[in-house]
Each structure stands twice: as structure tokens, then as C-alpha cells.
Amino acid sequence: MTVQIHDGDRWHTVCALTDLQPGRGVAVLLPEAEQVALFRDSSGELYAVDNLDPFSGAPVLSRGLLGSRGDRPTLISPMYKQAFDLTDGHCLDEDTAPDGAPAVLRRWPVRVLDAEAAA
């Protein structure tokens, strides 16, 4: 089984599902130098969001911590500890980044492709 991320034009195979450890993120570099933070949670759900932290400007979100607020799955930035809702990308702590832009992470479509079904 392989994990694929859609960049808006096509699906890209990025890794094997077994390469993703639950609760840990990986950074993925897509064409056009797009950096994506890819996560697998303890229930097996996959999430893909921008790797760039809108508050620090550093590409570090793949090193963040997964958690939850109520029933919302969250990603906690390793820099300043803002929590982002993984279902919609919005920051749960602040509405805007220091540059005045909305504090929202781009979400990337992600899927698991069964290699046997594709053959």
C-alpha cells in the first residue's frame, strides 16, 4: 500500500503506508518545491498540511505533535505551540499570522492506494 498526495493537478506517490509511524510526521517535497507535512494518527487516519509554520516562517510542522481539542484532531507547532485543526487547517489559538495573513494551513488531499488493486 502506498500513500499519495494530490498537488492540484495529479496524484504523487510519496511513501509506503508502513513508512509512516502513528503520531509522527514526515516532510514531503512535491514538484514545484511544495513542502508538505504528512501524518498518520493512532487510528490510521492520514493528514497532509503545509510544512511551513505561518508564525515562525520555518518549515517545521512535520515535527509537530498530534493531539486533539474536543473531537478535533490537531497539530501543535514545534515553534510557538499554536494548535491547528487538521480537518480544516485553521489555527485554534490565533486568527492571523504576524504578517497579517489568515492563520490557516493548506490541506492536501491524501489517499492510500492498494498496489494490488491498481495492477
N, C-alpha and C positions, 0 to 999 in steps of 0.2 A: 504494500500500500504506500502510495506516495502523496505528499502534501503539495498542493498547487495554490498559487496566489494569482488573482486576476489584476492586471495593471490598467484596465480600462479598454484595452484592445484585445488582449488574449491571455490565456492561462499559462503560467510558468511553473514548471516542476521545480521545487526548491529543496526538498529533502524527503527522506523516508519517514513515515509516521513514527517508526521506532527510534528515530534520532531525537525526537522531542521528549524531554523528561517532564512529567507533570509538575507544574509550579515554576518551571524555569523557562526563561525566554532565550531566543536566539535572534541575532541580527541577520537580515537577508538583504542582499543587494540585487535589486531588479535592474533591467535595462534602463537607460537614461539616469543612472546613478540614484535611483529612488531607494532609500533605506527604510526597511520595514522591520518592526519588532513582532516576532511570531511567538505565540504562547499556546501551550496545551494545559488546561486546568486539570484538577484531580478527577473530574468526571469525564474527561476526554474531549471536552469542547475546545475548539480551536478559535483563536482570535488573532487578527493581524491589524496593527495600527502603525502610524508613523513612528519611526525610531527617534525623531528629533523632539526633544523636550522644549515646548514653547516658552518656558520660563527661563531656562538657562541657555538655550540655543545649542546645547550639546546633544550629539546622537547617542543617547544612553538609555532610552526607555526599555530596550531589550534586557537590561539588567535590573529592571524594576521588580517589585513584589506583587504577586497576585493576591487579591483578597476580596472582600465584599462589604457593602454597606446595605444592610437590609437584604433584599433579594437581588441587588445589583452587583454583578461581578465587576471588580475594579482592578486597576493597575496603579500602583503607587510609584511615583517618580523617585529614582535614587538620589536626585539632586536636592530638591527643596521639599520633597514629600507630598506634593499635591496628588490627590486621587482623581483618576479619570475613569468614567463609566465605560466599560468595554462594549456595551451594547449600542452606544451612540457616539462615543468619543469625547463627550463633554466633561470638562473639569468640574468636579463636585465642590471644590473649595473656592475657586475664583472664576469670575466671568470673563476676564480679559488678561492677556499676557502683558508683560511690561511694554511691548511695542504698540499696545492698544488694540491688537487683533483679538478676535474671539479665542478663548482658550479651549479649542476643540481639536482633537486628533483626527486625522483622516483615517477612516476604517477601510480596510482592503478585503474584498471577497476572498474567502479561503475555503478549500474543499479537500477531501480525501478521495483519491482515485484508486480504485481497486485495479491493479495491473492485470489481473486475470480477466476482469470484465471488459477492459479496454482492448485486449488482444483478439 
